[in-house]
Amino acid sequence: MTSPDELMRSVNEFLDILNSIGSQGVSQAVDLTHLDRLVRRYPEAARKSLELYDRQFRSDRAEP
C-alpha cells in the first residue's frame, strides 16, 4: 500500500512534469487545479477576494 507521503510526492512529480511540458492548455489546467485547492483551503479569503474584485469591477464600470 502506498503511503500518503509517497502519493503526494508522486502527485507533485506529476505536476512538475506537466509544468515542464510547457503546453498552454496543460498550464491552464494546472493553474485551475492550484486555484481550486486554494479556494477549498481558504474559502473565507476567496469569498472576500471575490467581493473586493466585484466592487472594483462595478466602480470601474460606473465611472465615465
FENLIN-V527216 format. One record per backbone hydrogen bond with DSSP energy under -0.5 kcal/mol. CO is the residue of the C=O (numbers start at 1). NH is the residue of the N-H. If there is no record, write none. Layout:
co->CO nh->NH
co->CO nh->NH
This chain:
co->3 nh->7
co->4 nh->8
co->5 nh->9
co->6 nh->10
co->7 nh->11
co->8 nh->12
co->9 nh->13
co->10 nh->14
co->11 nh->15
co->12 nh->16
co->13 nh->17
co->14 nh->18
co->15 nh->19
co->16 nh->20
co->17 nh->21
co->18 nh->22
co->23 nh->27
co->24 nh->28
co->25 nh->29
co->26 nh->30
co->27 nh->31
co->28 nh->32
co->29 nh->33
co->30 nh->34
co->31 nh->35
co->32 nh->36
co->33 nh->37
co->34 nh->38
co->35 nh->39
co->36 nh->40
co->37 nh->41
co->38 nh->42
co->42 nh->46
co->43 nh->47
co->44 nh->48
co->45 nh->49
co->46 nh->50
co->47 nh->51
co->48 nh->52
co->49 nh->53
co->50 nh->54
co->51 nh->55
co->52 nh->56
co->53 nh->57
co->54 nh->58
co->55 nh->59
co->56 nh->60
co->57 nh->61
co->58 nh->62
co->59 nh->63
